[in-house]
Amino acid sequence: HELDENRVLALAVPESDERKLGSYIAKIKAIISKVV
């Protein structure tokens, strides 16, 4: 049943949220690269 749950979770998360998360991670990486 784990696969079914993962499918439901994947469908439950809109693409827009994934894009926001991606841009958020990109911003963090950019900040870290500036500090280092």
C-alpha positions, 0 to 999 in steps of 0.5 A, a space after each residue: 500500500 506504500 506505493 498507492 500512498 506515494 501516488 496519492 501524495 504526488 497527486 495531492 501536491 500541485 505543480 505550482 507548489 513544486 515550483 515554489 519549493 524548487 525556487 526556494 531551494 535555489 535561493 538557499 543554494 545561492 545564499 550559501 554559495 555567496 557566504 562560502 
